[in-house]
Every structure is written in structure tokens, then in C-alpha cells.
């Protein structure tokens, strides 16, 4: 059974940050909020219903305020395919950049670093929740070892 793809706009009422989400974005937000397991497969209508119910709990990535607003995407962004991710840092490439440079594979920040001759830092992301991973010291037995640790809130129990 085929369902039409719906594009929704998340907006922060405090700082006016906004993001248009299709099915991939909905899954990403739900996994980040721990409302969807990594290997879960839900029908689109159920996925969107869970998303609508979870939106008040989402945290703005710009101002860290809790509670985002949800609306149907009204502009021509909905005609674009799902957000493309930067090959260097893994963050979504902004719609404006993709509109200006359709073949871009790097976000504006990574492109700037590349043009200045500095390579982007390799960032690893947690396979469970998608949060960045940092190396933290583990001083067990008198020996300091650096172990990969999830920076999510709350952190996943990442075992490498």
C-alpha cells in the first residue's frame, strides 16, 4: 500500500529556527528523542502520528529550548528530495546551499575549511542515537585508556 510523502516544518517559537522534514527527517528526530528503535519499521501514517505526538518534547538545536511547533511545509522546499548530508561532518546541508549549488557534497562550514586548506575533523557518530562520539579517559587499573563515549542526553551504552 503506497502512502504519499508528507513534508512537515518544525519551528522553534523562541529563536525562529526551522527545518523541513520528510520521512527520513521524521525518523532521525524520533530516534534522537528515543521514540523509535534503530531497526523499527513503521508505516508512514503511524510514523507521522508518533512524530506529531512527540514534537512538544523535541529540543531546538539552535537555542536548546524544549517544545517545537509543527506545521505543514508551505514553500517550495517540499519539492526538493530529502536533506543531503555533508560528506565530511555528517550534518545536513542547508536547503539554501543545495538550492544555490545543487551538486554540493559539503556543508558551507566544511567547504570553507577545505578552501582555506584545513581538512575537516573526522567526527564519529553513535550508531544507536546519532549523537557525536567523544573519546574520554578511563583510568582503570592504573592505566589510562581512551574509550569512545556517546555524548547524547542521556548517553547510550555504547560498546565498541
C-alpha positions as CSV (number, residue, x, y, z in Angstrom):
1,X,0.0,0.0,0.0
2,X,1.6,3.3,-1.0
3,X,1.3,6.5,1.0
4,X,2.0,10.0,-0.1
5,X,5.1,11.5,1.3
6,X,4.3,14.4,3.6
7,X,6.7,17.2,4.4
8,X,6.4,18.9,7.8
9,X,8.1,22.0,9.1
10,X,9.5,22.1,12.7
11,X,9.9,25.6,14.0
12,X,11.2,27.0,17.3
13,X,8.9,29.7,18.7
14,X,11.8,31.2,20.7
15,X,14.6,31.7,18.1
16,X,12.7,31.1,14.8
17,X,14.9,28.2,13.8
18,X,13.1,26.0,11.2
19,X,13.6,22.7,9.4
20,X,11.5,20.9,6.8
21,X,11.3,17.1,7.4
22,X,10.3,14.3,5.1
23,X,10.2,10.7,6.2
24,X,14.0,10.5,6.7
25,X,14.0,13.6,8.9
26,X,11.0,12.3,10.9
27,X,12.8,9.0,11.6
28,X,16.0,11.0,12.6
29,X,14.1,13.2,15.1
30,X,12.2,10.3,16.6
31,X,15.4,8.2,17.1
32,X,17.2,11.2,18.6
33,X,14.2,11.6,21.1
34,X,14.3,7.8,21.8
35,X,10.8,7.3,20.5
36,X,11.9,4.9,17.7
37,X,14.3,2.0,17.9
38,X,17.1,1.7,15.4
39,X,15.6,-1.2,13.4
40,X,11.9,-0.3,13.7
41,X,9.9,-0.3,10.5
42,X,6.6,1.6,10.8
43,X,4.1,2.5,8.1
44,X,4.2,6.2,7.1
45,X,0.9,7.2,8.7
46,X,1.9,5.6,12.1
47,X,5.3,7.2,11.8
48,X,3.9,10.7,11.3
49,X,1.4,10.2,14.1
50,X,4.1,9.3,16.6
51,X,6.1,12.3,15.3
52,X,3.2,14.7,15.8
53,X,2.8,13.4,19.4
54,X,6.5,13.8,20.2
55,X,7.1,17.3,18.8
56,X,6.4,19.1,22.1
57,X,9.3,17.1,23.7
58,X,11.8,18.0,21.0
59,X,14.7,20.3,21.8
60,X,15.7,23.1,19.4
61,X,19.3,22.5,18.1
62,X,19.8,26.3,18.0
63,X,18.7,27.6,21.4
64,X,18.2,24.3,23.3
65,X,14.6,25.3,24.1
66,X,12.1,22.5,24.6
67,X,8.9,22.3,22.7
68,X,8.9,22.9,18.9
69,X,5.9,23.9,16.7
70,X,4.8,21.8,13.8
71,X,3.1,22.9,10.6
72,X,2.8,21.6,7.0
73,X,5.6,22.7,4.8
74,X,4.3,25.6,2.7
75,X,7.1,26.7,0.5
76,X,8.9,25.0,-2.4
77,X,11.3,23.2,-0.1
78,X,8.8,20.3,-0.1
79,X,9.6,19.7,-3.8
80,X,13.2,19.0,-3.0
81,X,14.4,15.5,-2.2
82,X,15.3,14.6,1.4
83,X,18.1,16.5,3.0
84,X,21.6,15.6,1.8
85,X,24.3,15.1,4.5
86,X,27.8,16.6,4.4
87,X,30.4,14.0,3.4
88,X,32.9,15.5,5.9
89,X,30.9,16.2,9.1
90,X,27.6,14.3,8.6
91,X,25.4,17.3,9.3
92,X,22.6,18.2,6.9
93,X,23.4,20.5,4.1
94,X,21.1,23.5,4.3
95,X,18.3,23.9,1.7
96,X,19.6,27.3,0.7
97,X,23.1,25.8,-0.1
98,X,21.5,23.0,-2.1
99,X,19.4,25.5,-4.0
100,X,22.4,27.6,-4.9
101,X,24.9,24.7,-5.5
102,X,22.8,21.6,-6.3
103,X,25.9,19.3,-6.7
104,X,27.4,20.2,-3.3
105,X,28.6,17.4,-1.1
106,X,29.9,19.5,1.7
107,X,28.1,21.9,4.0
108,X,29.2,25.6,3.9
109,X,31.4,25.3,7.0
110,X,33.3,22.3,5.7
111,X,33.6,23.8,2.2
112,X,35.1,27.0,3.8
113,X,37.6,24.9,5.8
114,X,38.6,23.0,2.6
115,X,39.1,26.2,0.7
116,X,41.3,27.5,3.5
117,X,43.4,24.4,3.2
118,X,42.4,22.9,6.5
119,X,40.8,19.4,6.4
120,X,37.6,18.8,8.3
121,X,38.0,16.8,11.5
122,X,36.7,13.3,11.4
123,X,33.6,13.1,13.6
124,X,32.2,9.7,14.6
125,X,28.5,9.4,15.4
126,X,26.8,6.9,17.8
127,X,25.2,4.0,15.8
128,X,22.3,3.9,18.3
129,X,21.2,7.5,18.6
130,X,23.2,9.5,16.1
131,X,24.9,11.8,18.7
132,X,28.6,12.7,18.3
133,X,31.1,10.3,20.0
134,X,34.0,11.7,22.1
135,X,37.0,9.9,23.4
136,X,37.0,10.0,27.2
137,X,39.7,8.7,29.6
138,X,39.0,5.6,31.5
139,X,41.5,5.2,34.4
140,X,41.0,1.6,35.5
141,X,43.8,-0.4,37.0
142,X,46.3,2.5,37.0
143,X,46.3,2.6,33.2
144,X,44.6,5.4,31.2
145,X,42.7,4.2,28.2
146,X,40.5,6.4,26.0
147,X,37.1,4.9,25.2
148,X,34.5,6.1,22.7
149,X,31.5,7.6,24.7
150,X,28.2,8.8,23.4
151,X,27.5,12.5,24.0
152,X,23.7,12.1,23.8
153,X,21.5,13.1,26.6
154,X,21.0,10.6,28.2
155,X,24.1,8.8,26.8
156,X,23.7,5.4,25.1
157,X,25.6,2.5,26.5
158,X,27.9,2.3,23.6
159,X,30.2,-0.7,23.5
160,X,33.0,-0.6,20.9
